[in-house]
Structure formats: C-alpha cells, structure tokens
Amino acid sequence: MTADASGQGKKKVLFLCTHNSARSQMAEALLQAMHGDRYEAYSAGVIATSLDPRAVRAMLEIGIDISAQRSKSSQKFPDTIFDLAVTVCDRAKQACPIFSTQLQLPSQSPRAKEVIHRSFADPAAAAEAEEQFEAFRRVRDEIKDWITQTFGR
C-alpha cells in the first residue's frame, strides 16, 4: 500500500489485535516511526487491557518509546474511516468485525476501505520469562520487516 501521492493527506492505518497490549501497539509505533510522513498509524484491541511492559522494553531497544501509548478498544473509532485495517492476530480477525465503507450500516466497529490479515505469533505465549522477551524481540523484528515490505514502497 502506498500513500496518496497527490498530497491530499496521510493514509490512516489501524492495527487490530486481541488486547492491544503488544503486537498492534508495536505495529502502530513502527509504522509511525518508519513512514509517519505518509501514514497515520493507530491501534486497538477487541478488548482493551494494558500495554505489556515487555513490548515497551523491546521497542526501547530500537529507540522507539511507546510507554505513553495506551490500550484502546476497537470501539474507540466508530466515526473514523481507515484506508487500511490490519488484523495482526488470528483471534482479532475472527472476533473483531471490520465493516467495509461500502456498507451503509451504523456500527460501533471500525470501518476501513481495505482490510488485510497478517498474523504474528503471540510473544506472551512463550513458556518462560526470558523466552518471552526473546519472543517479543522476534515479533518486533517480524513486524518491522513486514512494515518495510508492505509500506516502504
């Protein structure tokens, strides 16, 4: 996806995950840091919880501070039409309906012109604490690589 070259503004991208605690938060921050001149990045969850401190730590390692970000519910954006919504975990894809802008339905769910799915493993699912932090690093790097490939054109 490329931003509008006509200068009519930045494309709005929403990253959705189950709890908006790690993967979607990292994706929001990475897109903003890497391509904030062309995209406005947002994130939300099916059920808002809290920002995972391991995600904050993993992002700080690459110079991006997400400590001020907060977990948000997908219902926070009922009046926003996104250019793209990206579900970053399988549970969010199944549990969070994203309505096409073609539908004239009132909804509390996000609306987007295009919806894609790119699942990343849940870093918190690793068994032990040190394995979990390595998993956060790995997922951060996978998201960063995917953002480069998808939005860097």
Summary of the structure (lengths in Angstrom):
residues: 153
radius of gyration: 14.9
end to end distance: 7.5
largest distance: 49.2
contacts: 490
relative contact order: 0.21
helix: 37%
strand: 18%
